[in-house]
Amino acid sequence: SSSGTALYYLLDYIMSKDLEKINNLQHNLIELELNVLNQKKLDQVKEITDFRSQTLKLHHYYVQVQGIYGDLADDTQNVLDEETRKLFNILIRKITLYGHESEQIWEYTSQIRDIYQQQLDVHQNIIMKFLTIVTTLFMPLTLIAGWYGMNFEYMPELHWKYGYPLIFVLSCLLVIIM
């Protein structure tokens, strides 16, 4: 039927830019992944989440359209001729391909999110390592400060002329040795 063929060409035209949009989305995700790997930005959670949301919506769209095209190709009312049904089967193959591509892109955004989380974990581990080293260096000094902060009456070095310089030199030596 000519109306079925016209509908096929209309739907095919509507989908004609979809592959280009999918390729642009993939290109943007590759750039995002490179930015995450190169740590160009520290806060990319929103951008990653936006891409995940966008690709999930895209995938749901293709699943719905695939169902509609499947219903048109099945043509239970025998409105379409055999040639038009074949055209709709072509649309189903295209939309199925687009659906698979959108699902792979969504999975790719999950991988980018995982890479981002790993980068954050590595950055946090570096900070924790630094803080652990600083804490380890100053822990003996804290012990000495606590010990001499007790102000016991019978601490001989408190009344000794060189007590303070001795503790100062001892503290510096501890930091250097550590």
N, C-alpha and C positions, 0 to 999 in steps of 0.2 A: 504494500500500500504506500502511496506517495506521502501520506501524513506520517507514517512510521519512519520512512526514509528521511523526511524533513526533521523529525524529532531526533533521529540518530545524528544527523549533521549538526543540529543545534547543540546537542549534548557533547558531541566530539569537539565542537568549537569552544564550548565552555571549559572543557578539560585541556585545551590545546596549550595553555601556558603552565599547566601543573608541573610538568617535568622540569621546566626552567625554574619554577619556584622551589621545587625540591632540591635542585642542584645549588641554588643560591643559599638555601638553608644549610645544606651540607658544607658549603664553602665557609659560611659564617661560623659553623661549629668547629671546623678545622682551625680557623683563626682563634676562636675561644680556647681550644685545646692548647694551641701554641702559647697563648698568653698565660694559661694556667701553668704549663710546664716551665716557661721562662720567668714565672712569678712577676709579670709586669704589673699586675694589680693584686693587692692582698685581699680585697673584698669583691669576689665575683659570684657570691651565692645568689644574689637576685638575678643576675644575668643567666646563670645556669638554670635556675628555677623557671625563669620566663621561657627559655628554650624548651625545657621539659614539658611545660604546660602547652606551649604552642605545638610541639610535635605530637603530644598525646591527643590534642584536639584534632589535628590533621589526620591522625590514624583513625579516630572515631568517625570522622567525616567520610573517609574512604570506605570504611566498613559499612556505613549506612548507604552510601551511594552504590556500593557493590550489591547490596540487598535489593535496592530499587531496580538496578539494571538487570539483576537476576530475575525479578518478577516480570520485567518487560520482555526478557528473552524467553521466559517460560510461556508467556502468552496463553494462559488457560482459557481465555475467551475466544481464541482464534481470530483476533483482530488483525494481526500482522501476517504477511506472507513469509514464506521460507527464506527468501533473500534478506528481508528486513530482520528476521530473527538472527541470521548469520552476522549481520552488521552489529546487532546488540551483543552477540557473543564476543565480537572484537572489542567492544567497549568494556565488557566484563573482564577480558584478559588485560586490557590496559589498566583498568581501575584496580584489579588484583595486584598487578605489578606495582602501582603507586602505593597501594596499601602495604605491601611488603617493604617497600622503600621507606615509607613513613615509620613502620615498626622498627626497622633497623636504625633509623635516625634516632628514634626515642631511646633505644638501647644504647646508642652511641652517647646520648646525653647522660645516661646513667654511668657510663664509663668515665666521662669527663668529670662528673660529680665525684666519683670515687678517686680519680687522680687529684682533684682539688683537695679532697679530704686528706689524702696522703701527704700532699704538700703542706697542708696546715699542721698535720701531725709531726712532720719532719721539723718544721719551723718551731713548733712548741717544744719538741725534744731538745733542740739546740738551746732554747731559752732555759729549759729546766736543767740541762747540763751545766750551763754557765752559773745558774743560781746555786746548784749543788756544789760547784767548785768554790764559789765565794763563801758559802756557808761552811764548808770544810776548812777553808783557810782561817776563818775568824772564830771558829768554835773554841780552839784553845785559848784565844784571847778573852772570850766570854767566860770561860772557866776561871781564868786568872782574875778578871774583874769581879766575878762573883765571890771568889775566895777572899780577895783583899777588901771587898766591900763589907765583909762581916764585922770588921773593926773589933777584933778580939784584943783584949788588953795585953796579952803576952805574946804578941807577934814580934820577934826580935828585929826584923827588918823594918818595922814601922819607925823605930827609934834610931835606926842606924843611918849614918850620914849618906851612905851610898845605896840605900835600899831602893829609892825611886829609880835612879839610873840603872841599877841592876835589873829591875823588873822591866824597864823600858827596853833595854838591850835584849833581854831574854825573850820578850814578846816579839821584837823585830826578827830575832833569830828563828823563832818558831814559824813566823809567816814565811820567811825565806826558805826554811827547810821544807815546809809544806808545799 
